[in-house]
């Protein structure tokens, strides 16, 4: 069998002078390094990864070649006109997590309060309403903790959600202050109706102090806190910081924030609408009558379907979703106005299955009255319809 062909290996002495010189320089460089101690004292360290055979072959970079994009994890430098707000994002994120924990702590407090109230009044615990409150406060606690962690991690989606949430909270807080202006004058009658028979009435000074405390707490919780969060997260410095540290486009960037706000509220309203038949016996105002039972359940299913489809269409900037929402809001408001103008609210409360004791309190206080419910529907329709008209500019002309 013939021998395999031998490879002609040239001895190292026959190498080109430049290669031999480079080999000697690299070999010396891999063996001599500075060690701690006296400055300039050399030590011998063997680093085989730096030998000539292991050196990667690189080509000189073309100055005209485009610069490769930076890694998504490496933050881009902020423009000179913006300030880094990483510390503020982490502080507000931590406070948001604390608010979420407080909402979670409200759940056992509500369960305890419902249990004590049932024992004091001799009425059974209303597990349906309690379940609704647990779902509501549990969902809010989860959302606050989630976006708080996102803010601590300087994520652009967390900044968008907190900005939209604080703006919505500010609007809700302003509406709550208007409602409180109607409720506080009847505070004394409400306290008197809640007191057991034969108990001494609450002093006028104590009632005034209680009214001030309640008004102050509502103002701080529903106006001041959302306002502070809104002012911080709307800052262009905060926006630039999040975009520099989280350069990857997120799902919140696919839709303008004013439109995304309505889309998210519609999406959150879908599970609430589906829970209404379970909690309040499917009672639904419908053009002068109160639907209940299967007709009311069907009505809530239709509303949930319209809300879900409109939420998706708005997120995709489909103008059909805008038109469907405008028509649905107008019809729903008209239905409420006609119903509250013609029917007694006590009929609605009875169909909801409220206990007799609570019905008696509503009769004594006449709160909320038919006029308040009627004007409340108009008060909701006018600004919301104006906001929808403002959103029209964000949508495509054709679907």
Buried (B, 14 or more C-beta within 10 A) or exposed (E): EEEEEEEEEEEEEEEEEEEEEBBEEBEEEBBEEEEEEEEEEEEEEEEEEEEEEEEEEEEEEEEEEEEEEEEEEEBBEBEEEBEBBBEBBBBBBEBBBEBBEEBBEBBEEBBEEBEEEBEEEEEEEBEBBBEBBBBBBBBBBEBBBBBBBBBBBBBBBBBBBBBBBBBBBBBEBEBBBEBBEBBBEEBBBBBBBEEEEEEEEBEEEEBEEBBEEBBEEBBEBBBEBBBBBBEBBBBEBBBBBBBBBBBEEBEBBEBEBBBBBBBBEBBEBBEBBBBBBEBBBBBBBBEEBBBBEEEBBBBBBEBBEBBBBBBBBBBBBBBBBBBBBBEBBEEBBEBBBBBBEEBEBEEBBBBBBBBEEBBEBBEEBEBBBBEBBBBBBEBBBEEBBEEBEEBEEBBEEEE
